[in-house]
């Protein structure tokens, strides 16, 4: 099904899982516009050729979901120097990794872990949707380190508000796995695999399990009445959601 909506990965040389969510149909007959929202991994390893390509995207805002220590270690990346506004909206706060483990246990990447992100409070999502609803801040790159977990949850919220069917949201999430081999090749060649990690293990950790987004959305349904129920419950208004749709959808 996802193949019907075109190739959306942008093949940067040193940046992975960078893709456009444009082209997806909505339940009311509209379509998500191309070139408005990119979901991505870290951008600090971009090559000179990558930087030239990134400039052509004319990014208005970079939404960075990483923890403070990730930003300190990796840097913000090059988009700010290209004129993008920088919004640091960490999904997991300082000290939150241990807290998340206590909340959900040793689940690895899972829908249960994704639901645990919501236990850190609504501020990240509230600020995020303020940006989504402001056309002056677009186009947007939203990212974490790998562009799959925190980025996947955030993108699922956006696509839900836009009215994209659940099966497409789940399929979009799984597209992460198409860029894993290329990412592992780059790291092995230019950076070196992390200490104590072989290629097979890194390939596993760089990808996503096919059930995680399905389980996360099920959890939202059971606990909050769905993605829109959660967002409404934390204070995102119908007017904001309609503004988001106006920004991202074509008639």
N, C-alpha and C positions, 0 to 999 in steps of 0.2 A: 504493500500500500504506500509506504513512504517513498518508493521509487517514482511514483506518479508526480511528485512535486519538485523534481529536479535535483541537480547536484548542488549542495549548499556549503560544503567545506571550502574554505579559501586556503590553498596549499602554500602557506608561508613556509620558508625553509627552516626557521628556528622558533616557530610558534605553532602550537598544535591545538586541535579541537576548536578552531576558530571558524564559526559558521553562521550563516544568515538564516533567520527563521521565516523569511518571506515566502509567499506562495501558498501557504496553508489556507484552505477554505474554512469558513465559519458556518455555524448552523443557520445563520440568517442570510446566507447567500453572498456574503462579502468575502474578501481575501486579505490576508496579511500582506502588507506592502514589503517589497524587497528594499534592502538598503536602509532600513530604519533601526534594526536591532540585531546586534551580533552577540552571540554567546561564545565565550573563549576561555582559554587557559592563560597562563602567564605570558607576558610579552617581552620580558627583559632580555631574551636571547635572540631577538630578531636580528637578521643579517642586514647589511646595507640595502640589498634588493628588497627585503621585507619592508624596510622603512619607507622606501619609495612607493611600494604598493599600499602600505597603510595610509600614507598621505592622501591617496586617491579616494579613500572612504570618507574623508571630511568629518571625522568623529567629533560630535559636540560634547559628549560627556562619557567619561570612564567611571563606571560603578565597580568599585573594588571590594569584593566580599571577604578578602583574606584577613586573617588575624594580624595583630600588630607585629608579632615576631616574624611572620612570613614577609610582610612588607619591608621590615628592616633588613631581612636576609636577602631578598630578591630585588628590592627597589620597586619603584612605582611603574617602571616601564617608560616607553618613549612617547606615549600619546599626549601627555600634558605639554611636552615641548612642541607638539604640533598644533596646539591651541585648544585641546579638549579640557573642559572642566574636570576636576578630580573630586569624586565623592567616595570617601572611605566609609563603607557600611558593613562592618564585620558581622557575619552571621554568628560566629562563635567568639565570645568575648575573651579577654585575658583570663587564663585559668579555666576556661570553659571546656577544654578537651577532657580534663579529668572529671569535671562535672557531668559532661555528656556520657562518659563511660559509666559513671554511677547511675545515671538515669536509665540508660538503655542496655547496659551490660556490654559484653564483648561480642557485638553482633556483626562487626565488620560493616561494609557498605550494605545498607538495608533500608527498607521503608521505615522500620522502627527508628533507626538512627535519624533519618530525615525528619520524622515527627518530633524527635528530640530537639531539633533546632528551634522549634517554636516555643520551647520552654524558656528560652532566653529573653522572651519579651517581644513586643511588637515593633520596637523603634526602627529596626532595619527595614521592615516591610513598609511601614508608614512613609519613611523618607524615600524609599525606592519608588513607591507609587506616586509621590509628589513629582519626582523626576519623569516618570513615565507619562504623566498627565500634562507635562509642559513641553509643547512642541519646540520651544526655543532651545531646549537641551538636547535635541536629537540631531543626528543619529547617535545611538548609544552602543557602547561596548560594555557588557556586563560580564565579569569574570571572577574566578578564584584562582587557585594554583593550577589545577588540572582541567577546570572548566566542565566538571561533570556532576558533582554532588551539590554543593551550595548553589552553583550556577544552575544545575538541573531543577532544583526546587524552585528557585526564583523564576525560571523560565516557565515552569509548569503553572505557577500562579498567573503570570502574564497571559499565557495562552488560554488559560481557563477564563479569564476576564474577557478576552477577545472573542470567546465563543468557539474555539477550536475543539473538535471532538476529542474525547478522552483517548481513543485508540491512536490518534495522530500524536497527541502529547507523549504517550508512552513510546511510540516509535521514534519520535524526535530525540528523546532521551537516549535511546539505544544507539543512535548514530555515532555517539562517542566512540564506540568500538571500532568504527571504520578507520580511525586515525591512529590507533594504538601502535601498530607495527612501525609506522613511520616515526612516531615519537620515540619509541624504544631504540630504533636505529640511530636517530640523532643523538640521543643521550649516550648510548654506548660508544659512538664514534667521537663525539666532541666534548663530552663532559666526564664520561665514565659512569658505570652503574653504581648506585649507592653501595656503600660498604656492606658486605654480607648478603647482597641480593644478586641472584643470577638473572639471566634474561627472562626465563620463564616466569619467575616470581614478579619481576617488574611488569611484564606484560599483563599478568593477572591484576595487579594493583592499579594499572593505568586504565583498565577498562571498567565497565559497569555490569552488574548482574541484571539479567533481563527482567527479573521480578520486582526490583526495588521501587521503581516509579509506580508500578501497579499497586504494590502494597502501601506506598505512601498515600496515593489517592484514595484507596480503600479506607485507610486510617482517617483521612480528612472527612470522608463521608460519614464514618461511624461516630467520630468525636465532635465534628463541627457542622455537619450537614453539607460537606463539600468544601472545595477551595473558596468559592464565593461566600459561603457561610463563615469561614474563618476570617476572611478579609473584612467582611461587613462587621463581624464581631469585634475586631480591633479598631474599628473606626473609619475605615475607608468607605466613603459615601457613594451612593448611586451616581451622583454628579461627577465624582472623580473617575469612576469606572467608565462612564460615558465619554469623558474627556480623553481617557486612554484609548478607547475604541476609535474616537475621531482622529487621534494622532497616528494610529498604526494600521487602520483598515482602509481599503479602497472600496468604493461603492460598486 
